[in-house]
Amino acid sequence: MNSLTGALNQLLRQLDGPFPEAPGLRQFYVTVTPEGEPDGLAWLASQWLWPQFYWQQRDGVEELAALGAVRRFSSLAAARDFLTAEQGGALMRVCGLNTFDPGQGSLFVPRLLWRHRGDEITLTLTLYSEHSLQQDALVARRFLRRLVAPQPLVAMTGECLEERHLPDREGWHSMITRALDAIIAGDMEKVVLARASDLRFSCHLSPGSLLAASRAVNRGCYHFFMAFNEGSAFLGSSPERLWRRRGLALTTEALAGTVAGDDDDGRAAHLARWLLNDEKNQYENSLVVEDICQRLEGAASVTDIAEARIVRLRNVQHLRRDIEARLAQPDDALCLQRLQPTAAVAGLPREAARRFIEQVETFDREWYAGSAGWLSVDDSEFCVSLRSARVQEDRLRLYAGAGIVAGSVPDAEWQEIENKAAGLRSLLFSSGR
């Protein structure tokens, strides 16, 4: 195996070979010795090349860092079609985000993919051109020569100068009241309403450093990061899987029902027992399970629905039920269309809830409550982009949402979104205020 520097030099040497002045696809694969090497996030955030995409599986079994784009897609369906057409690219993965509206996304085939799985790190360099593979090899050589040594990700030290909520607490109460009236009227069974919190700081923010801090304390979460350019990024630490596909085997889940967490194990266990037996939260979770099963009809056969269990996170605890299914065909675009947005981030019925969200929310969700992940010909995995934030230079927008059903109490739901937002927000202030 090679050091990271040795692996990159090996890739450069492989670009010395002749390439045709014709369209084509080539991929080069080298292994790296994990011991002593920086993690993928530190390496990625140190580079002055974009786009950048980082993703870590919530069980820690896989970590991806993708840099540069040889092909971009504005939807997952377009990415799926490209992968299907380029069956020869066995090592090829498409990485990126889907917006809350599943028809839109920002995904790309990375020029360089850093992958850590088990005790192995691999680097995959991709050449692709619709005109000249020879010319793209020259572009790839210049790309590799621009890479820099990774720098440590340091904690943010800026001061928060301004903070406001969209909506504020009074507006939140009004929005919840409208939602409860619509539920009582029979317009919908559930709607998930969100709040955006805009913060302005005295310095430009480092999204890589913020995610590194979140990754260190928010265990049991997917961690994701997409830097579109030098000043703009979206990141988060989400507990929820949207789906995982291995061939035709599909795994998804209902993550709905929430109670506060606690550092004390005894108090946390008491809250967890309450959550497992609370009628309102059990009902909310069952709605999501039922919705997922209905939406998979015709595309997959459900083979197992697990019993509800507690997922304990840093600031909150959730009810989760795993759902196993077998797809009729390995179509990730179909998975996205059927599963996003789930009832856990939109509501039921889905279209009625989405229309209500469009009417009452005062901001565009964009990437929030969409999905982040990767796909290949053989498999794929996406998480729901929750517990997330959008970074624009010295400004940060935090997102949090709560599921509203009959019996919801506005003050309790406000406290729920405060608890959820705290997963990232508390990292910005030394006092945790």
Disulfide bonds with the S-S distance in Angstrom:
none
